Amino acid sequence: MAIIRVSPPLPGPEARFRGMFQGSSPVNPGRGRATIGAMPVFLLSHRHEPRECAAAFAAWRGFASPLRHGRVPSTCLAGAHSLWWRVEAPDSTGALALLPGFVAERTTAIEVREVEIP
């Protein structure tokens, strides 16, 4: 999955308490981001019809994006025709701007945050 500017985890035992200092707590989701300059993370979920598969890949030709030439999870070869990217962007519009128009029109930008599963 392509990851653009995702911060590395904190080292050592501090990583366990990361939610207290950065991002929203799953216990108190209203607190928001506490780190200055933190960029929202989006999961870009793309789906196209089987007949559009060639066009979805051809759309990248000549399109400047840090997502080009990377590897991402895809179900095209399994017949479901979906792809996913994980990116950081100021908002959903900025996240979708990383994709060529044909691909962006068929993509949903979902803001996500990591939580620790107990």
Secondary structure as GFF3:
##gff-version 3
##sequence-region A 1 118
A	DSSP	three_ten_helix	12	17	.	.	.	ID=ss1
A	DSSP	alpha_helix	18	21	.	.	.	ID=ss2
A	DSSP	three_ten_helix	29	31	.	.	.	ID=ss3
A	DSSP	beta_strand	41	47	.	.	.	ID=ss4
A	DSSP	three_ten_helix	50	52	.	.	.	ID=ss5
A	DSSP	alpha_helix	53	58	.	.	.	ID=ss6
A	DSSP	three_ten_helix	76	78	.	.	.	ID=ss7
A	DSSP	beta_strand	82	88	.	.	.	ID=ss8
A	DSSP	alpha_helix	92	96	.	.	.	ID=ss9
A	DSSP	alpha_helix	101	104	.	.	.	ID=ss10
A	DSSP	beta_strand	107	112	.	.	.	ID=ss11
###
